[in-house]
Amino acid sequence: MNMTNLILILAVVFLSFNNGANDIFKGVATLYSSKTISYKSALVWAVLTTISGSICSIFLVKSLLKNFSGKGLVPDELLLNPIFAISVVIGAALTIFFATKIGMPVSTTHALVGSLFGVGILSVGLGFNFQKLADAFVVPLLASPLLASIFAVFFYYSFSSIRKKLGITKQSCICLIEDYNAKVTHNDFVSEIKIENELIVSSCDSTSEIYSKSIFGISSQKIVDFFHFISAGAVGFARGLNDTPKIAGILLLITSVNSSYFLYVVAIAMAVGGILNARKVANTMSNKITTMNTGQGFTANLVTSILVTTASFNNLPVSTTHVSVGSIFGIGLVNKSADFKMILRIVLSWILTLPIAAIISAIIFFVLK
């Protein structure tokens, strides 16, 4: 293996690491925000399910590998130049790296598309296949968050109707906080400290809601928690299934590398990135978009997992980020707790991802060639 190919492999590992840091927590964000499980437990579940999806992608969605190798977007002779691949990967990786540092959940798919566009335009100008870019990449990326929001609202009202017919009601718990006050009294001979305490009633939010009634002797709250946990795992699995082939696809340009074997390397790098650097994006996804209870979290995850898995099997490169944020935002609309300022900041980061990745990758290509 020559030095250029080694640099490309290291660049793909760097991209995988940053993908994991930015993306891996998105499936379990609802588990953490609804206080179903702790941050560490949610992260472990995200890592395990993402690796499972990555492994399955070896057998199920290899067509996505070809889409992200650049074939069809630029002339084949350009693909033979490893500098093209290196520029695309590093441009996307740096874009994701900077977004993760400021806690913004952006799309690796978006960054890769922007990098392919930047290097392609600089290299071949009008020889770039704009039609394929629009059909295979842009349309799925734009449509997926909108569909996710619509489906989240539909499923929410459907599940809410079923819950009411089953006689399951939501109850809010009251939080009592014991507050201690120390008072000091003083006279000519002695100082005395008296400790007084009182109970403070805190305000409730949606995370304080629990589901009443039992079904077949099992608490309905436990049933919802179980399916919420499973749905979060399904999102992690779908993310690994959809994202891993995209990142590894660029390695098809190196004929000496076994793409199936390298999918394992991508999966491991994604897991390590998530374990080490997921905290900031996790906080944004879990606490800054909307509040939700376990049932609403389950609904958001169900929509995300269905859409991303369906897209993977149809070779559509949707963004798990876009779908997940769209689903959570849809829930925020119906429970009237969505933070529109944060949503606008996230959408702005999505808009900027494409040109930033395009500019960075184009500069790298111009310097290296």
Secondary structure as UniProt FT lines:
FT   HELIX           3..23
FT   TURN            24..28
FT   HELIX           29..33
FT   TURN            34..35
FT   HELIX           39..60
FT   HELIX           63..67
FT   TURN            68..70
FT   TURN            72..73
FT   HELIX           76..79
FT   HELIX           82..101
FT   TURN            102..103
FT   HELIX           108..124
FT   HELIX           125..127
FT   HELIX           130..132
FT   HELIX           133..138
FT   HELIX           139..165
FT   TURN            166..167
FT   STRAND          170..172
FT   STRAND          175..186
FT   STRAND          191..202
FT   HELIX           206..208
FT   STRAND          209..211
FT   STRAND          214..215
FT   TURN            216..217
FT   STRAND          218..219
FT   HELIX           220..249
FT   HELIX           250..253
FT   TURN            255..256
FT   HELIX           259..277
FT   HELIX           279..287
FT   HELIX           294..313
FT   TURN            314..315
FT   HELIX           320..334
FT   TURN            335..336
FT   HELIX           340..368
//
